Amino acid sequence: MKYSFADTILFEDDNVIVVNKPPFLSSLDERTGKDDIVKSQGTSLIRLAKEYAADAQVCHRLDKETSGALIIAKNPETYRFVSMQFEHRKVQKVYHALIEGAHAFENVIVDLPILNLGNKNVSISKQEGKPSETLFNSLTFYKHYTLVDCRPKTGRMHQIRIHLATQRASIAGDELYGGNLVFLSDIKRAYRLGKDQEEQPIMKRLALHAVSLTLKINKETEMSFNAPYPKDFLTLIKLLDRYDT
């Protein structure tokens, strides 16, 4: 798939670029060994950014399948300034996740330490894990799913995903943490495929989107940036509104 970096831009000034990262695009180059670089569908967000602005640096990461708001610094000074806000938990991050089942989260705080096991694997470990905290609130209830507002205070790998899994609320499509892909036949009565047709999932990834970021882009100016749902997430929500209420 070809990506146009300019089409992802939500905001830009002399120091920062805020993008709505597409799903299936890695934030950084993927590596399988010390020196081997595996291109993510031929590119990565950082490569596209550097073609657009030579000194661009990604200030934080989103998982490859996760879409949404991500900030890129255009110079080293801004990179340090923004990165320090993430390090000191000064950035407000909001995600939306579609989870399996009915879950009435009302200011539910999951405070469970996360241990990075390497090779993109993590676990909950009260002995060895790093402090990790996420606030959850349910937004919309469907028959089989719940749309949830997720606000991670910390920024550990897979934090929202594993914290939801501990609540027996796996994200739809997140097979690593017990979630299942959503098919139209799951929510639409009397759904039938044509002969010799194989049903495809409505969304071919986990249903997680970084909706907004609020942070200072310089010492004087704090801003909020909102990232609209991508096409696949929006389609899933519209079908749930129609068939799963």
C-alpha positions in Angstrom: 0.0 0.0 0.0 1.3 3.5 -0.9 0.9 6.2 1.7 0.9 10.0 1.1 2.5 11.6 4.1 0.9 15.0 3.3 -2.5 13.4 3.5 -1.9 12.3 7.0 -1.1 15.7 8.4 -3.5 17.2 11.0 -1.3 20.1 12.0 2.0 21.6 11.1 4.1 24.6 12.2 7.9 25.3 12.1 8.6 22.8 14.9 6.1 20.0 14.9 3.9 17.8 12.6 0.9 16.0 14.0 -0.4 13.2 11.8 -3.2 10.7 11.8 -1.2 7.5 11.4 -2.8 5.0 9.1 -3.2 1.4 10.3 -0.6 -1.2 9.2 2.1 1.5 9.0 5.0 1.1 11.5 6.0 4.2 13.4 9.7 3.2 13.0 11.6 0.8 10.8 11.0 -2.8 11.9 14.1 -4.8 12.8 14.6 -8.6 13.0 18.3 -8.5 13.8 21.2 -6.2 14.7 21.6 -4.9 11.2 18.7 -6.2 9.3 15.8 -3.8 8.6 12.5 -5.2 7.3 10.4 -2.6 5.6 6.8 -2.3 6.7 4.9 -2.7 3.4 7.8 -0.9 1.8 8.0 2.0 4.2 7.5 3.3 7.7 6.2 6.6 9.1 9.6 7.8 10.1 10.9 7.3 6.5 8.0 9.2 5.1 8.5 11.9 7.6 12.2 12.3 6.8 11.4 12.6 3.1 9.1 15.5 4.1 11.4 17.1 6.7 15.0 15.9 6.8 15.4 16.2 10.6 12.1 14.7 11.5 11.9 12.4 14.6 8.9 10.5 15.9 8.3 11.6 19.5 6.3 8.5 20.6 5.0 5.3 19.0 1.8 3.6 18.1 1.6 -0.1 17.5 1.7 -1.0 13.8 -2.0 -1.9 13.6 -3.1 1.0 15.8 -4.2 4.2 14.0 -4.4 7.8 15.2 -2.8 10.9 16.5 1.0 10.9 16.6 3.4 13.8 16.9 6.7 14.3 15.0 9.4 16.9 15.8 11.0 18.8 13.0 14.2 19.6 14.9 16.2 18.2 17.8 15.2 20.9 20.2 11.5 20.3 19.8 12.1 16.5 20.0 13.7 16.9 23.4 10.9 19.3 24.5 8.1 17.0 23.5 9.8 13.8 24.6 10.2 15.2 28.1 6.5 15.8 28.3 5.8 12.2 27.5 8.5 11.1 30.0 7.0 13.2 32.8 3.4 12.2 31.9 2.3 15.7 30.9 0.7 14.6 27.7 -3.0 13.7 27.7 -3.7 10.7 25.4 -7.1 9.5 24.5 -7.8 6.2 22.7 -11.0 4.6 21.6 -11.2 0.8 21.7 -14.0 -1.5 20.7 -14.0 -4.4 23.2 -15.9 -7.7 23.3 -18.9 -8.0 25.6 -20.8 -5.6 27.7 -18.6 -3.6 30.2 -19.9 -0.7 32.2 -16.6 1.0 33.0 -17.1 4.2 34.9 -13.8 5.8 35.9 -12.2 2.4 36.2 -8.5 2.7 36.9 -6.3 -0.3 36.1 -3.0 0.1 37.9 -0.9 -3.0 37.0 2.8 -3.0 36.4 3.9 -4.1 32.9 7.1 -6.1 32.2 8.6 -5.8 28.7 9.7 -9.3 27.7 11.3 -8.3 24.5 10.4 -9.2 20.9 7.1 -7.2 21.2 5.9 -9.3 24.1 4.8 -8.0 27.6 3.3 -9.4 30.7 1.8 -8.2 34.0 4.4 -8.5 36.7 3.9 -7.0 40.2 7.5 -7.9 41.1 9.4 -6.8 38.0 7.1 -4.7 35.9 7.1 -0.9 35.5 4.3 1.2 36.9 1.4 1.4 34.4 -2.0 3.1 34.8 -5.0 3.4 32.5 -8.4 5.1 33.1 -11.4 3.5 31.3 -14.9 4.8 30.6 -17.6 3.1 28.5 -19.0 5.3 25.7 -21.4 3.2 23.7 -23.0 -0.2 24.5 -23.9 -2.7 21.7 -25.4 -6.1 22.1 -22.0 -7.8 21.8 -19.5 -5.0 22.1 -18.7 -1.9 24.0 -16.9 1.3 22.8 -14.5 2.5 25.5 -12.6 5.7 26.1 -9.1 4.8 27.3 -6.7 7.2 28.9 -3.2 5.8 29.6 -1.3 7.8 32.2 1.9 5.9 31.4 3.1 4.8 28.0 4.1 1.1 28.2 4.1 -1.2 25.2 0.7 -2.8 24.6 -0.6 -1.0 27.8 -4.2 -0.5 26.8 -4.4 -3.9 25.2 -3.1 -5.9 28.2 -4.9 -3.8 30.8 -8.2 -4.4 29.1 -7.4 -8.1 28.8 -7.0 -8.2 32.6 -10.6 -7.0 32.8 -11.8 -9.8 30.5 -12.4 -7.1 28.0 -10.2 -8.0 25.0 -10.1 -5.5 22.1 -12.0 -6.9 19.0 -9.5 -8.2 16.6 -6.6 -8.3 19.1 -5.8 -12.0 18.8 -2.7 -11.6 20.9 -4.8 -10.8 23.9 -7.8 -13.1 23.3 -9.8 -10.8 21.0 -11.6 -12.0 17.8 -12.1 -10.4 14.5 -15.6 -9.1 13.8 -17.6 -10.5 11.0 -20.9 -9.2 9.6 -22.4 -12.6 10.3 -21.7 -12.1 14.0 -24.0 -9.1 14.2 -26.5 -9.3 11.3 -29.3 -11.8 11.5 -29.8 -14.2 8.6 -26.6 -13.0 7.0 -25.7 -15.4 4.1 -22.8 -15.5 1.8 -23.0 -16.5 -1.8 -21.8 -19.9 -3.0 -18.1 -20.4 -2.7 -17.6 -17.1 -1.0 -15.4 -16.7 2.1 -16.4 -14.1 4.6 -13.9 -11.4 5.3 -13.7 -9.6 8.7 -15.2 -6.1 8.8 -11.9 -4.8 10.2 -8.7 -6.7 9.6 -6.9 -5.5 12.7 -7.5 -4.7 16.4 -10.1 -2.0 16.9 -7.9 0.6 18.6 -7.5 4.2 17.6 -5.6 7.1 19.1 -8.3 9.8 19.1 -6.5 12.8 20.6 -3.3 14.3 22.1 -3.1 17.3 24.3 0.3 18.8 25.0 2.5 21.9 24.7 4.0 22.5 21.3 6.2 25.2 22.8 6.7 26.8 26.2 3.7 29.1 25.7 1.2 27.1 23.7 -0.8 24.1 24.7 -2.9 22.4 22.0 -5.2 19.5 21.5 -5.2 17.5 18.3 -8.1 15.2 17.2 -7.7 12.4 14.7 -10.9 11.2 12.9 -11.6 7.5 12.8 -10.0 5.8 9.7 -12.3 4.2 7.2 -12.2 0.6 8.6 -12.9 1.7 12.2 -15.7 4.0 11.0 -17.2 1.3 8.9 -17.2 -1.1 11.9 -18.9 1.5 14.2 -21.6 2.2 11.5 -22.4 -1.5 11.1 -22.6 -2.0 14.9 -24.9 1.1 15.1 -27.1 -0.5 12.4 -27.1 -4.2 13.4 -25.9 -4.7 17.0 -28.0 -2.3 19.0 
